[in-house]
């Protein structure tokens, strides 16, 4: 039997005139709670009953019975301390089980049955159904569960091997083992998927960067294409104007054309000379650009020639500016 003090405490807490004001209202449920809780205390003497305020995840506050103690786990370096809270709808709702956390003995990361907050889940709790389930049987199941999946760091390993052939396992043991194996497979798969997602995210960032560069290049090429089309159109218009002028003046030979553009004075002659030189150098530099692209000239030779031509072109352009200024003054 449960210790007299524990029995008296449970009876006093569940009595109709109790000052504990517990959240259990159904008298029939109270008898079931008493019976299950005293059976647990009898089979696991380390557990002691108590009452306290419990806050559910939705913020609901209730006053519940609980039993705190430690489960002796085979081959474990120390017992597993926990608290079993009896839900206000017990036994039709599963108990709430919390591992007693210790900062000096943290819970194993990615444990299949204990989350970082210390909340314990198991196939037994998830499939809880009265009258098939009760506190004593659950505590025995949890002891066996932790013997295979110890929740704390252990020198001998975090997960113990059951050493039991599947044919000798109970149905619940097989379900627990399968749940643990599935959990570890899911953790490994999640880690692999997260690695792939990280790699794909990096690839996406690189592709976006390349897309920006490509878009910028396309915009530049589109602008250059529009500029070239404008130049071609203007050049065609100028060529048409020149042909019309030649036809209007009946100029057929090269000599006649040159005479038609004879400078009126010495300054105009110099202006035509330097302007022609300037344009001619532009043509030469353009030809050098094409030659460099096609590999006809080396980069060193290209730079040397462009420097010489640029110096000469600067000289001709300066003279054109100077002549225009002189003509403006006169």
C-alpha positions as CSV (number, residue, x, y, z in Angstrom):
1,X,0.0,0.0,0.0
2,X,1.0,3.6,-0.4
3,X,2.5,5.2,2.7
4,X,-0.2,6.4,5.2
5,X,0.9,10.0,4.9
6,X,0.6,9.9,1.1
7,X,-2.8,8.2,1.3
8,X,-4.1,10.7,3.9
9,X,-2.8,13.6,1.7
10,X,-4.6,12.3,-1.4
11,X,-7.8,11.6,0.5
12,X,-7.7,15.1,2.0
13,X,-7.0,16.8,-1.3
14,X,-9.9,15.0,-3.1
15,X,-12.4,15.3,-0.2
16,X,-15.5,17.5,-0.8
17,X,-14.6,19.8,2.0
18,X,-11.0,20.1,1.0
19,X,-9.3,23.5,1.2
20,X,-7.1,22.6,-1.7
21,X,-9.9,23.5,-4.2
22,X,-8.7,21.2,-6.9
23,X,-10.0,21.3,-10.5
24,X,-11.6,17.9,-10.4
25,X,-15.4,18.2,-10.1
26,X,-16.8,14.8,-11.0
27,X,-17.0,12.6,-7.9
28,X,-16.6,9.4,-10.0
29,X,-13.4,10.7,-11.6
30,X,-12.1,11.6,-8.1
31,X,-12.4,7.9,-7.1
32,X,-10.5,6.8,-10.2
33,X,-7.9,9.5,-9.6
34,X,-7.4,8.3,-6.0
35,X,-7.2,4.6,-7.1
36,X,-4.7,5.2,-9.9
37,X,-2.6,7.7,-7.9
38,X,-2.3,5.4,-4.8
39,X,-1.4,2.4,-7.1
40,X,1.4,4.5,-8.6
41,X,2.7,5.6,-5.1
42,X,2.6,2.0,-3.9
43,X,4.6,0.6,-6.9
44,X,7.0,3.6,-7.0
45,X,7.6,4.7,-3.4
46,X,10.0,7.4,-4.5
47,X,7.1,9.4,-5.8
48,X,5.3,11.9,-3.4
49,X,1.9,13.5,-4.0
50,X,1.4,17.2,-4.1
51,X,-0.9,19.9,-5.4
52,X,0.0,23.1,-7.3
53,X,-1.2,25.5,-10.0
54,X,-0.7,24.3,-13.5
55,X,-0.8,26.6,-16.6
56,X,-1.7,25.0,-19.9
57,X,-0.3,26.1,-23.2
58,X,-3.4,28.2,-23.9
59,X,-3.0,30.1,-20.7
60,X,-5.7,28.2,-18.7
61,X,-4.9,28.0,-15.0
62,X,-5.9,24.9,-13.0
63,X,-5.2,23.4,-9.6
64,X,-4.0,19.8,-10.0
65,X,-2.6,16.8,-8.2
66,X,0.9,15.7,-9.2
67,X,3.4,13.1,-8.2
68,X,7.1,13.9,-8.2
69,X,9.9,11.3,-8.0
70,X,12.5,9.4,-9.8
71,X,12.4,6.4,-12.1
72,X,15.2,3.8,-11.5
73,X,16.5,3.0,-15.0
74,X,18.6,0.0,-15.6
75,X,22.2,0.6,-16.6
76,X,21.7,4.4,-16.2
77,X,24.2,6.5,-14.2
78,X,21.4,8.0,-12.2
79,X,17.6,7.9,-11.8
80,X,15.4,10.0,-14.1
81,X,13.6,12.7,-12.0
82,X,10.1,13.8,-13.2
83,X,6.7,15.1,-12.2
84,X,3.4,13.5,-13.4
85,X,0.5,15.9,-13.4
86,X,-3.0,14.5,-13.4
87,X,-5.1,16.4,-16.0
88,X,-8.4,17.9,-14.8
89,X,-10.1,15.4,-17.1
90,X,-8.1,12.4,-15.9
91,X,-8.4,9.5,-16.5
92,X,-10.1,10.3,-19.9
93,X,-7.2,12.7,-20.7
94,X,-3.6,11.6,-20.5
95,X,-1.4,12.9,-17.7
96,X,1.1,15.6,-18.3
97,X,4.7,14.5,-17.6
98,X,7.6,16.9,-17.2
99,X,11.2,16.0,-16.7
100,X,12.9,17.8,-13.9
101,X,15.6,19.8,-15.7
102,X,19.1,20.2,-14.3
103,X,21.4,22.9,-15.8
104,X,24.4,20.7,-14.9
105,X,22.8,17.6,-16.6
106,X,21.1,18.9,-19.7
107,X,18.7,16.8,-21.8
108,X,20.1,15.2,-24.9
109,X,19.4,17.2,-28.0
110,X,16.9,15.8,-30.4
111,X,15.7,13.2,-27.9
112,X,12.9,11.2,-29.4
113,X,10.6,11.4,-26.3
114,X,11.8,14.6,-24.4
115,X,11.7,18.1,-25.9
116,X,14.1,20.9,-24.8
117,X,11.4,22.2,-22.3
118,X,11.4,18.9,-20.5
119,X,7.9,17.8,-21.7
120,X,7.8,14.0,-22.1
121,X,5.9,12.4,-25.0
122,X,5.6,8.7,-25.8
123,X,3.4,6.4,-27.9
124,X,1.7,5.3,-24.6
125,X,0.7,8.9,-23.9
126,X,-0.3,9.6,-27.4
127,X,-2.6,6.5,-27.5
128,X,-3.9,7.0,-24.0
129,X,-7.3,5.5,-23.6
130,X,-9.2,4.7,-20.3
131,X,-9.6,2.0,-19.0
132,X,-6.8,0.4,-20.9
133,X,-4.3,2.9,-19.6
134,X,-3.3,3.9,-16.0
135,X,-0.5,5.6,-14.1
136,X,1.3,2.5,-12.9
137,X,1.4,0.9,-16.2
138,X,2.6,4.2,-17.8
139,X,5.4,4.5,-15.2
140,X,6.6,1.0,-16.0
141,X,6.5,1.8,-19.7
142,X,8.4,5.0,-19.2
143,X,11.1,3.2,-17.2
144,X,11.5,0.7,-20.0
145,X,11.5,3.5,-22.5
146,X,14.3,5.4,-20.7
147,X,16.3,2.3,-20.4
148,X,16.6,2.3,-24.2
149,X,16.6,6.1,-24.7
150,X,18.2,7.7,-21.6
151,X,17.3,11.4,-21.6
152,X,20.6,12.7,-20.2
153,X,24.2,12.6,-21.3
154,X,25.8,9.4,-20.2
155,X,29.5,8.1,-20.4
156,X,28.2,4.9,-21.9
157,X,26.1,6.5,-24.6
158,X,22.9,8.4,-24.9
159,X,20.9,5.5,-26.4
160,X,21.1,2.0,-24.9
161,X,20.6,-1.1,-26.8
162,X,17.7,-3.2,-25.6
163,X,19.4,-6.5,-26.3
164,X,15.9,-8.0,-26.7
165,X,15.0,-10.0,-29.8
166,X,11.9,-8.4,-31.5
167,X,10.0,-11.7,-31.1
168,X,10.2,-11.3,-27.3
169,X,9.1,-7.7,-27.2
170,X,5.6,-6.6,-26.2
171,X,3.5,-4.6,-28.6
172,X,4.1,-1.3,-26.7
173,X,7.9,-2.0,-26.6
174,X,7.9,-2.6,-30.3
175,X,6.0,0.7,-30.9
176,X,8.4,2.6,-28.6
177,X,11.4,1.2,-30.4
178,X,9.9,2.0,-33.8
179,X,9.0,5.6,-32.7
180,X,12.5,6.1,-31.4
181,X,14.1,4.8,-34.7
182,X,11.7,6.9,-36.8
183,X,12.6,10.0,-34.7
184,X,16.3,9.6,-35.2
185,X,15.8,8.9,-38.9
186,X,13.7,12.1,-39.1
187,X,16.4,14.1,-37.3
188,X,19.1,12.8,-39.6
189,X,16.9,13.5,-42.7
190,X,16.1,17.0,-41.4
191,X,19.8,17.8,-40.9
192,X,20.5,16.6,-44.5
193,X,17.5,18.6,-45.9
194,X,18.7,21.7,-44.0
195,X,22.1,21.3,-45.5
196,X,20.6,21.0,-49.0
197,X,18.4,24.0,-48.4
198,X,21.4,26.1,-47.2
199,X,23.3,25.0,-50.4
200,X,20.3,25.8,-52.6
201,X,19.9,29.2,-50.8
202,X,23.5,30.1,-51.6
203,X,23.1,29.0,-55.2
204,X,19.9,31.1,-55.4
205,X,21.8,34.1,-54.1
206,X,24.6,33.5,-56.7
207,X,22.0,33.1,-59.5
208,X,20.3,36.3,-58.4
209,X,23.6,38.1,-58.5
210,X,24.4,36.7,-61.9
211,X,20.9,37.7,-63.1
212,X,21.5,41.3,-62.0
213,X,24.8,41.3,-63.9
214,X,23.2,39.8,-67.0
215,X,20.3,42.3,-66.8
216,X,22.7,45.2,-66.5
217,X,24.7,43.9,-69.5
218,X,21.5,43.5,-71.5
219,X,20.4,47.0,-70.7
220,X,23.9,48.3,-71.7
221,X,23.8,46.3,-75.0
222,X,20.2,47.6,-75.6
223,X,21.4,51.2,-75.1
224,X,24.4,50.6,-77.3
225,X,22.1,49.1,-80.0
226,X,19.8,52.1,-79.9
227,X,22.8,54.4,-80.1
228,X,24.2,52.6,-83.1
229,X,20.8,52.6,-84.8
230,X,20.6,56.4,-84.2
231,X,24.1,56.8,-85.7
232,X,23.2,54.6,-88.7
233,X,20.1,56.6,-89.3
234,X,21.9,59.9,-89.0
235,X,24.7,58.7,-91.3
236,X,22.2,57.5,-93.8
237,X,20.4,60.8,-93.7
238,X,23.7,62.7,-94.2
239,X,24.7,60.3,-97.1
240,X,21.3,61.1,-98.8
241,X,21.9,64.8,-98.3
242,X,25.4,64.5,-99.8
243,X,24.2,62.5,-102.8
244,X,21.4,64.9,-103.4
245,X,23.9,67.8,-103.2
246,X,26.2,66.0,-105.7
247,X,23.4,65.4,-108.1
248,X,22.2,69.0,-107.8
249,X,25.7,70.3,-108.6
250,X,26.5,67.7,-111.3
251,X,29.7,66.6,-109.6
252,X,30.8,63.2,-110.8
253,X,34.6,62.9,-110.4
254,X,36.7,62.8,-107.3
255,X,38.6,65.9,-108.5
256,X,35.4,67.9,-108.9
257,X,34.2,66.8,-105.4
258,X,37.5,68.0,-103.9
259,X,37.3,71.3,-105.7
260,X,33.7,71.7,-104.4
261,X,35.0,71.6,-100.8
262,X,38.0,73.9,-101.4
263,X,38.6,76.1,-98.3
264,X,37.8,79.7,-98.8
265,X,40.8,81.0,-96.7
266,X,43.9,79.7,-94.9
267,X,42.1,79.3,-91.5
268,X,39.3,77.3,-93.1
269,X,41.9,75.2,-94.9
270,X,43.7,74.5,-91.6
271,X,40.3,73.7,-89.9
272,X,39.5,71.2,-92.6
273,X,42.9,69.7,-92.3
274,X,42.9,69.2,-88.6
275,X,39.3,68.0,-88.5
276,X,40.0,65.4,-91.2
277,X,43.1,64.2,-89.2
278,X,40.9,63.9,-86.1
279,X,38.3,61.8,-87.9
280,X,41.0,59.8,-89.6
281,X,42.5,58.9,-86.2
282,X,39.1,57.9,-84.9
283,X,38.9,55.4,-87.9
284,X,42.4,54.1,-87.2
285,X,41.6,53.5,-83.4
286,X,38.4,51.8,-84.4
287,X,40.3,49.5,-86.7
288,X,42.8,48.8,-83.9
289,X,39.9,47.8,-81.6
290,X,38.7,45.3,-84.2
291,X,42.3,44.0,-84.7
292,X,42.7,43.5,-80.9
293,X,39.4,41.6,-80.7
294,X,40.4,39.3,-83.6
295,X,43.9,38.8,-82.1
296,X,45.7,40.4,-85.0
297,X,47.7,42.7,-82.7
298,X,48.9,42.1,-79.2
299,X,47.6,44.1,-76.3
300,X,51.0,45.7,-75.7
301,X,51.2,46.9,-79.4
302,X,47.6,48.0,-79.2
303,X,48.3,50.2,-76.2
304,X,51.4,51.7,-77.7
305,X,49.6,52.6,-81.0
306,X,46.6,54.1,-79.2
307,X,48.8,56.3,-77.0
308,X,50.6,57.7,-80.0
309,X,47.4,58.2,-81.9
310,X,45.6,59.8,-78.9
311,X,48.5,62.2,-78.5
312,X,48.3,63.2,-82.2
313,X,44.5,63.4,-82.0
314,X,44.7,65.7,-79.0
315,X,47.0,68.0,-81.0
316,X,44.6,68.2,-83.9
317,X,41.6,68.8,-81.7
318,X,43.4,71.5,-79.8
319,X,44.2,73.2,-83.1
320,X,40.5,72.9,-84.2
321,X,39.4,74.6,-81.0
322,X,42.0,77.3,-81.4
323,X,41.1,78.1,-85.0
324,X,37.4,78.3,-84.2
325,X,38.2,80.7,-81.3
326,X,40.3,82.9,-83.7
327,X,37.6,82.9,-86.3
328,X,35.0,83.9,-83.7
329,X,37.2,86.8,-82.6
330,X,37.6,88.1,-86.1
